[in-house]
Amino acid sequence: MIRKFITVFCLYFFFLPYVIATPIVFDLRSDLIESIDEQATFELTKNDITATLSTSVGVLNRTSSSFGVNATGSGDATSLIDDGSGIAEFIQIQFNKAIRLLDFTVSSFGSGDSGLLSVNNLAIFEINNTGLNSLNNLFINDGDILSLSFISGNGFSFDSFTVSEISVDEPGSGILLISVLIILFVRKYLRLKYLPEVNLNLN
């Protein structure tokens, strides 16, 4: 019983800081974006999570079918992440709190197109196909810089991304768990201590 108590106690407090909340989808092709795009940076807030999107090679631009960067110069696909103007475009995202990146969606990929997802300039995921790209709960701390950048081809659209907040469980639930485990331990101890002795007379 003592071993079970210690095991449950340790597992609970090991995973306590990493309770994953409900997934939150940031849709970059929604009508809401149309009212705040055409600038180099803007914020999106959902469920107390604020994502700050930015680029330094133009302005962020949303259309009914795509979202990307409108860079200065001719030849640019104004709502894709590309290099039509001679500059490899990218979009950066920072969050106001620690999150887990669950997935992201891109579109308008051609056969020779590719992109890169990175965190703090560390390559994480190479993008080669249109559609949903699932990630294994990629941890992003507040202040980290998540980047989606162009590598080759004609460019692609950054459609959406899904995150979940990493929240610390309420202290009350921890106290309740400890109380229950203590009661179970005491009951088991008393049961063993006060079991009636059985005398076997083999005469």
N, C-alpha and C positions, 0 to 999 in steps of 0.2 A: 504493500500500500504506500509506504514511504517513497519507494522508487517511482510509482505512478504519479504521486503528488509532485515530486521534484520535476519529473518530465513535463507534465502539463504546465506547471508554473513557468519553467524555462522557455517552453515553446511559445506561450502566450506573450511573454515580455520580449522575446526575440522578434516576433512579428508585429508587435504593438504599433511601431511607428509606420508600418507599411500597409495600412488598411486602404484598399483601392476603392474609390468611390465610383459612382455611375459615370459611364462614358459620356463625353460632351463633344458634339460635332460642331466644328467651325466651317460653315459653307461659304467659300469665297466667291461663289457664283450667284449668291442670293441677291435679291433686289436691294437689300440693306446696303450692300457694298457700293452700289451705284451712287449713293448719296455722300460717300466719304472717300472715294478713290480719287484718282488724278492728283495725288500728292506723294511725296517721297516716303511718308510714314503715316500710319494711322493705327488706332487701337480698336480691338474687338473684345467685349466682355461678356462672358456667360458664366452664371453660377459662381460669381466671385473670382473667376479665372480671367485675367486680362492678358491677351496676346497682342504684342506690339509688332506689327509688320513694317519692314522698311527695306529700302534699296538705295544705293548711292550712285546708280548709273542711269537714272531717269525718274519716272513716277510709276506708282502702282496703278494698274488699269484693269477694270472689269468690263466685260461685255456679256451679252446674254448667253454666250457659248464658251467663254474662256476667261482666265485671269492670269495676268503676267505683268511684264514691265514694258512701259512705253519709253524707250530710250531716245535721246536726241540724235538727230542725223537721219538720213534717208536710208531706205532698205529695211527698216525695222518692222517686224510683225508686232503691232502695238499692244496686243493683249496676250502675248506668249513670252516664255522665258527662252530667249534665243540670242544670236549674235549678229542679227541682220545689219546692225549699224556699225559692225566692227568691234563691238565690245561684248564680251561674254557676260550675260546678265545673271542676276541672282536675286533671291528674296531671303531676307533674314527674319527670324521670329525670336522674340524674347518673352518670357512669362514672368508674372509677378509673384509666383510661388512655385514650389517643386511640383512637377507633374510627371506622368508617364505618357509617352507618345504611343498610342495603340496602332494607328495606321494613318495613311494619307492617300489621296487619290489624285491622279494626273490623267490628262487626256491629250488628244491631238498628236500622239506619237506616230512617227513614220518608221520605216525599217532601219534607217541609219541614225535615228535620234537616240540620245542618251543624256542622262542628268545625274546629279550626285546629291545625296543627302549627307550633311556633315554636322557635327556638334563641336564648337570651338575649334574649327579648322581640322578636325579629325574625321576622316572619311568613315561613314557608317554603312551606307547603302547605295549601290549603283542602280539607277533607274533605267530600264530598257523597254518597258511595256506600258501601254495605256491601261488604266484601271486601278483597282484597290491594291495597295501595297501594305501588307500586314507586318508589324514589327513586334518583337517580343518584349512589350512593355518597356520601351526605351526610356530610361530615367533622364529627365531634364531638370536641372536645378534652376532656381530663380537666378537670373543673371547670365545663365549659359546662352550661347548664341547658336540657334538652330538655323542652318542654311540649306536652301534648295537652289542648286546652280546648274547652268547649262554646261554640257561637255561637247556634244557634237550633234550635227543634223540640222533640221529646220526649226527646232524649238518645240515647246510643249506647254500645256496649260496646267497650272496648279489649282485644282478644283476644291479640295477640302482636306481637313485633317481632324483626327479624333484624339482626344486626350482624356485622362482621368486624374483627378486630384489625389495626391498622397496626403491623407489626413491621419492625425493621431487620434486614436480611440478615446472616448470620454473617460476620465479618471474613475467615475462612478462604476463603470462596468468592470474595471480592473479590481476595484475593492469588492464588488459583488462576487467575482470569480474566486478571489482569495478566501472570502468568507465561506463560500460553499465548500471549497477544498479543505479548509480547516475543520469544518463540521464533519465531513466524511472521514477525515483522518481520526478525529476524536472518537467518533462512533466505532470505527474499526478497532481502535486501541482499547476502548472500554469493553467491547465484545470479547476480545481476546483475553483481557485481564480477568474478567469475571465469569468466564465459562465454568460451569460446574465440573469439578474433578470426577472422573469416572474411575472407580477402582475395580479392577478385574481380579476376581478370586478364582484362581485356577486349581484350588484344592479338590 
